[in-house]
Amino acid sequence: MARFALLLVSLLAVAPPAMAQPVALNLDAVTRLLAEAPPDARSARTLGTKRDGNGVVIDGQGLVLTIGYLINEAMSVTVFNAEGKPVPAKVIGTDYETGFGLVRALAPLGRKAVQFGNSATLKGNEPVLAVGHGGRDGAMPTFVVGRRLFAGGWEYLIENAIFTAPPHPNWGGTALLGADGKLYGIGSLQVGNAAGDGQEARLGNMFVPIDLLHPVFADLLAEGRGATQRPWLGLTTMEMAGRLVVTRVIEGGPAEKAGVKAGDIVTSVGGKRFSGMAEFYRTLWSGREAGAQVDLRLTREGEPRTARVASGNRYDYLQKPKTY
């Protein structure tokens, strides 16, 4: 609790006893981010057409880092300057492997950029701040309660994700700041098991570690996407009673075209069996790129079958943003 108290002291820009200089947290680097996708956007079914979250200013030219799902297929993006006035922004890129998104404001924001920390140094029980837009009103103290792998049913896998509790109520694109005022992660989700399996359930947030931005940053700026193009099946799955069950097949996606249906149980990929969702993804992606043919062994109503899926590329499936 002593370290937690020091963090609260630093939030008020008062020097903790062990520090020679006060830690002035740059809460103003976090801006509200609004995005709107067209009604025919393929992501509209799950994300809606109007998205409201946060972005973090990371350079002096209006570059804003956010969580990518907020800006998927966006036809307009708005951020806000230091006076609270709306400023249009252009989508720069999205990396589906990490989940990061970048936009650039088209007019000065008057917000100081945040500095990056080294997210690998964050440990369990470390006090941090989850910061949404609104300055102090949008900031809340929280703790790192876990560092572990996160596997999402929408073909998403993050190594060493950051889990915090209690949760921030406006988590999308929220900044995770350490006691040194640096940025350690970007808010992605609210989760019901932040402490992990075998621990007492604690509602919390999952943050994407900022260290994952460095390998994809140059490609996002230059190409609007990460360089890695993994095979995409267009499946949503869930682990149930030790089995990987298809809960949704994306309309028009590769798996639907191959005849995969909701309720199917996936038992092997490319002739290799796996244990759990994370191993399924690792097996699927190992040695394959987008466009590769993937043989899925399935069980449907107790009967085995094989689906030969011509994998796709998520970047080609979703509409390209049409902002400015």
C-alpha positions as CSV (number, residue, x, y, z in Angstrom):
1,M,0.0,0.0,0.0
2,A,2.9,2.4,0.6
3,R,3.9,2.3,-3.1
4,F,0.2,2.9,-4.0
5,A,0.1,6.0,-1.8
6,L,3.2,7.3,-3.5
7,L,1.5,7.0,-6.8
8,L,-1.4,9.0,-5.6
9,V,1.0,11.6,-4.2
10,S,2.7,11.8,-7.6
11,L,-0.7,12.3,-9.3
12,L,-1.0,15.5,-7.3
13,A,2.5,16.5,-8.6
14,V,4.0,16.4,-5.1
15,A,7.4,14.7,-4.8
16,P,7.4,11.4,-3.0
17,P,10.1,11.2,-0.3
18,A,12.3,8.9,-2.3
19,M,12.3,11.2,-5.4
20,A,14.5,14.2,-5.9
21,Q,12.0,15.8,-8.3
22,P,8.2,15.6,-8.4
23,V,6.6,13.2,-11.0
24,A,4.3,15.4,-13.0
25,L,1.9,13.0,-14.7
26,N,0.9,14.1,-18.2
27,L,-2.8,13.4,-18.0
28,D,-3.5,15.9,-20.7
29,A,-1.9,13.6,-23.3
30,V,-5.1,11.5,-23.3
31,T,-7.9,12.8,-25.6
32,R,-11.4,11.7,-26.2
33,L,-11.6,9.9,-29.6
34,L,-14.8,9.5,-31.6
35,A,-15.1,7.4,-34.7
36,E,-18.0,6.6,-37.0
37,A,-18.1,3.7,-39.5
38,P,-20.6,3.5,-42.4
39,P,-23.8,1.4,-41.9
40,D,-22.5,-1.3,-44.3
41,A,-19.2,-1.7,-42.4
42,R,-18.5,-5.3,-41.7
43,S,-17.5,-4.4,-38.1
44,A,-20.7,-2.6,-37.5
45,R,-22.5,-5.8,-36.3
46,T,-20.1,-6.3,-33.3
47,L,-18.8,-2.7,-32.8
48,G,-21.6,-0.5,-33.9
49,T,-21.2,2.4,-36.2
50,K,-20.4,5.0,-33.5
51,R,-17.4,4.4,-31.3
52,D,-16.4,6.5,-28.3
53,G,-13.1,6.0,-26.5
54,N,-9.7,7.4,-25.9
55,G,-6.4,8.1,-27.7
56,V,-2.9,9.0,-26.4
57,V,-0.8,11.8,-28.0
58,I,2.6,10.3,-28.7
59,D,4.4,12.9,-30.8
60,G,4.5,16.7,-31.4
61,Q,2.7,16.4,-34.7
62,G,-0.6,15.2,-33.5
63,L,0.0,11.5,-33.8
64,V,-2.5,9.7,-31.5
65,L,-2.2,6.0,-30.4
66,T,-5.4,4.1,-29.7
67,I,-6.9,0.7,-29.7
68,G,-7.6,-0.4,-33.3
69,Y,-11.2,-1.6,-33.0
70,L,-12.3,2.0,-32.4
71,I,-11.2,3.0,-35.9
72,N,-11.9,-0.1,-37.9
73,E,-13.5,0.9,-41.2
74,A,-14.0,4.5,-39.9
75,M,-15.3,7.2,-42.3
76,S,-14.7,9.9,-39.7
77,V,-12.5,10.3,-36.6
78,T,-12.5,13.2,-34.2
79,V,-10.1,14.0,-31.4
80,F,-10.1,17.0,-29.1
81,N,-7.6,19.7,-28.4
82,A,-6.5,21.0,-25.0
83,E,-9.4,23.4,-24.9
84,G,-11.9,20.6,-25.5
85,K,-12.7,21.6,-29.1
86,P,-13.1,18.9,-31.7
87,V,-10.4,18.3,-34.3
88,P,-10.8,16.0,-37.3
89,A,-8.2,13.2,-37.6
90,K,-7.0,10.9,-40.3
91,V,-6.6,7.2,-39.8
92,I,-2.9,6.3,-40.3
93,G,-3.1,2.6,-39.7
94,T,-4.2,-0.5,-37.7
95,D,-2.3,-3.6,-36.8
96,Y,-4.6,-6.5,-36.2
97,E,-2.0,-8.7,-34.7
98,T,-1.3,-6.3,-31.7
99,G,-4.6,-4.4,-31.8
100,F,-3.0,-0.9,-32.0
101,G,-4.4,1.9,-34.1
102,L,-2.9,5.3,-35.1
103,V,-4.6,8.5,-36.2
104,R,-3.2,11.9,-36.8
105,A,-5.0,15.1,-35.9
106,L,-5.3,17.6,-38.8
107,A,-4.8,20.7,-36.6
108,P,-2.7,21.3,-33.6
109,L,-3.9,19.8,-30.4
110,G,-1.9,21.7,-27.9
111,R,-1.3,18.5,-25.9
112,K,2.2,17.4,-24.8
113,A,3.2,13.9,-26.0
114,V,3.6,11.2,-23.4
115,Q,6.9,9.3,-23.0
116,F,7.1,5.5,-23.4
117,G,8.0,3.2,-20.6
118,N,9.3,-0.3,-20.8
119,S,6.3,-2.5,-20.3
120,A,8.4,-5.6,-19.7
121,T,9.4,-4.1,-16.3
122,L,5.9,-4.0,-14.9
123,K,5.3,-6.6,-12.2
124,G,2.4,-8.0,-10.3
125,N,0.9,-5.8,-7.5
126,E,2.6,-2.7,-9.0
127,P,0.5,0.4,-8.6
128,V,-0.4,2.2,-11.9
129,L,-2.8,4.7,-13.3
130,A,-5.5,4.0,-15.9
131,V,-6.1,7.3,-17.6
132,G,-9.1,8.2,-19.9
133,H,-9.9,11.6,-21.3
134,G,-10.8,14.3,-18.9
135,G,-7.6,14.9,-17.0
136,R,-7.9,14.0,-13.3
137,D,-11.6,13.2,-13.7
138,G,-10.6,10.5,-16.2
139,A,-7.8,9.0,-14.1
140,M,-8.1,6.2,-11.6
141,P,-5.5,4.3,-9.6
142,T,-5.3,0.6,-10.2
143,F,-2.9,-2.4,-9.7
144,V,-1.2,-4.8,-12.1
145,V,-2.7,-8.1,-11.0
146,G,-1.2,-10.3,-13.8
147,R,1.1,-10.6,-16.8
148,R,0.2,-13.5,-19.0
149,L,-0.9,-14.6,-22.4
150,F,-4.3,-13.4,-23.7
151,A,-6.2,-15.4,-26.3
152,G,-9.3,-13.8,-27.8
153,G,-11.9,-15.8,-29.7
154,W,-11.7,-13.5,-32.7
155,E,-8.3,-14.9,-33.9
156,Y,-6.2,-12.7,-31.5
157,L,-3.3,-13.6,-29.3
158,I,-1.2,-11.3,-27.1
159,E,1.9,-12.6,-25.2
160,N,2.4,-11.1,-21.7
161,A,-0.6,-8.9,-21.7
162,I,-1.1,-6.5,-18.8
163,F,-4.1,-7.2,-16.5
164,T,-5.2,-4.6,-13.9
165,A,-7.8,-4.3,-11.2
166,P,-10.1,-2.5,-10.4
167,P,-11.3,-1.7,-13.9
168,H,-11.5,1.7,-15.6
169,P,-15.0,2.2,-16.8
170,N,-13.9,3.8,-20.1
171,W,-11.2,1.3,-21.1
172,G,-11.0,1.6,-24.9
173,G,-7.8,3.3,-25.8
174,T,-7.1,4.2,-22.1
175,A,-3.5,5.0,-21.2
176,L,-1.7,2.9,-18.6
177,L,0.8,5.2,-16.8
178,G,3.4,4.1,-14.3
179,A,4.6,6.0,-11.3
180,D,7.2,7.6,-13.5
181,G,4.5,9.1,-15.7
182,K,5.4,7.0,-18.7
183,L,3.1,5.0,-21.0
184,Y,3.1,1.2,-20.4
185,G,0.0,0.1,-22.2
186,I,-3.2,0.9,-24.2
187,G,-6.6,-0.3,-22.8
188,S,-8.3,-2.9,-24.8
189,L,-10.9,-4.8,-22.8
190,Q,-12.8,-5.3,-19.6
191,V,-12.3,-8.9,-18.3
192,G,-13.9,-10.8,-15.5
193,N,-10.8,-12.8,-14.6
194,A,-8.0,-10.2,-14.4
195,A,-6.2,-12.2,-11.7
196,G,-6.1,-15.4,-13.8
197,D,-7.2,-19.0,-13.6
198,G,-7.1,-20.4,-10.1
199,Q,-7.4,-17.0,-8.5
200,E,-10.4,-15.3,-7.0
201,A,-12.3,-13.7,-9.9
202,R,-11.5,-9.9,-10.1
203,L,-13.1,-7.6,-12.6
204,G,-10.4,-5.7,-14.4
205,N,-8.9,-4.5,-17.7
206,M,-6.5,-6.0,-20.2
207,F,-3.9,-3.6,-21.6
208,V,-1.8,-4.2,-24.7
209,P,1.8,-3.7,-23.7
210,I,3.5,-0.6,-25.3
211,D,6.6,-2.7,-26.1
212,L,4.5,-4.4,-28.9
213,L,4.3,-1.1,-30.7
214,H,8.0,-0.8,-31.5
215,P,8.3,-3.7,-34.1
216,V,5.2,-2.5,-36.1
217,F,5.4,1.3,-35.7
218,A,7.4,2.0,-38.9
219,D,5.1,-0.2,-41.0
220,L,2.0,1.4,-39.6
221,L,3.3,4.8,-40.5
222,A,4.5,3.8,-44.0
223,E,1.9,1.2,-45.0
224,G,-1.0,1.6,-42.7
225,R,-0.7,-2.0,-41.4
226,G,1.8,-4.3,-39.8
227,A,4.1,-6.3,-42.0
228,T,2.9,-9.7,-40.6
229,Q,0.0,-11.1,-42.6
230,R,-1.3,-14.1,-40.8
231,P,-3.8,-16.5,-42.3
232,W,-7.3,-15.4,-41.2
233,L,-10.2,-17.9,-41.1
234,G,-13.1,-15.7,-40.1
235,L,-14.0,-17.7,-37.0
236,T,-15.0,-16.8,-33.5
237,T,-14.4,-19.6,-31.0
238,M,-14.7,-20.4,-27.3
239,E,-13.1,-23.0,-25.1
240,M,-15.9,-25.2,-23.6
241,A,-15.3,-28.3,-21.5
242,G,-11.8,-28.7,-23.0
243,R,-13.0,-28.3,-26.6
244,L,-12.7,-25.5,-29.1
245,V,-16.2,-24.7,-30.3
246,V,-17.1,-22.4,-33.2
247,T,-19.5,-19.8,-31.8
248,R,-19.7,-17.6,-34.9
249,V,-18.7,-17.8,-38.6
250,I,-18.0,-14.4,-40.1
251,E,-20.4,-13.7,-43.0
252,G,-18.5,-13.9,-46.3
253,G,-15.3,-15.0,-44.6
254,P,-13.0,-17.9,-45.6
255,A,-14.5,-20.4,-43.1
256,E,-18.1,-19.7,-44.2
257,K,-17.1,-20.3,-47.8
258,A,-15.5,-23.6,-46.7
259,G,-18.7,-24.8,-45.0
260,V,-17.7,-24.3,-41.4
261,K,-20.8,-23.7,-39.1
262,A,-21.4,-22.4,-35.7
263,G,-21.5,-25.3,-33.3
264,D,-18.7,-27.2,-35.0
265,I,-15.8,-28.4,-32.8
266,V,-12.3,-27.9,-34.1
267,T,-10.1,-30.9,-33.3
268,S,-7.0,-30.3,-35.5
269,V,-5.4,-27.8,-37.9
270,G,-3.2,-29.0,-40.8
271,G,-3.3,-32.5,-39.4
272,K,-2.0,-31.4,-36.0
273,R,-4.0,-31.6,-32.8
274,F,-3.8,-28.9,-30.3
275,S,-4.8,-28.1,-26.7
276,G,-6.6,-24.8,-26.2
277,M,-7.2,-21.7,-28.1
278,A,-3.7,-20.3,-27.9
279,E,-2.1,-23.5,-29.2
280,F,-4.7,-23.5,-32.0
281,Y,-3.6,-20.1,-33.1
282,R,0.1,-20.9,-32.9
283,T,-0.4,-24.0,-35.0
284,L,-2.5,-22.2,-37.5
285,W,0.0,-19.3,-37.9
286,S,3.2,-21.4,-37.8
287,G,4.8,-21.4,-41.3
288,R,1.8,-20.0,-43.0
289,E,0.9,-16.5,-44.4
290,A,-2.5,-15.1,-45.4
291,G,-3.8,-17.0,-48.4
292,A,-2.5,-20.4,-47.4
293,Q,-4.8,-23.4,-47.6
294,V,-5.7,-24.7,-44.1
295,D,-7.3,-28.1,-43.5
296,L,-9.5,-28.0,-40.4
297,R,-10.7,-31.3,-38.8
298,L,-14.1,-30.8,-37.3
299,T,-16.8,-32.6,-35.4
300,R,-20.4,-31.7,-36.2
301,E,-23.2,-33.4,-34.2
302,G,-20.8,-36.2,-33.3
303,E,-19.7,-36.8,-36.9
304,P,-16.1,-36.0,-38.1
305,R,-15.5,-33.9,-41.2
306,T,-12.8,-31.9,-42.9
307,A,-13.1,-28.3,-44.1
308,R,-10.5,-27.1,-46.5
309,V,-10.2,-23.3,-45.9
310,A,-8.5,-20.9,-48.3
311,S,-7.4,-18.5,-45.6
312,G,-7.8,-14.7,-46.1
313,N,-6.4,-11.5,-45.0
314,R,-8.4,-9.4,-42.5
315,Y,-7.1,-6.2,-44.0
316,D,-8.7,-7.2,-47.3
317,Y,-12.0,-8.2,-45.7
318,L,-12.7,-5.0,-43.8
319,Q,-13.3,-1.8,-45.6
320,K,-10.4,0.6,-45.7
321,P,-11.0,3.8,-43.6
322,K,-12.2,6.7,-45.7
323,T,-11.1,9.6,-43.4
324,Y,-9.7,12.6,-45.2
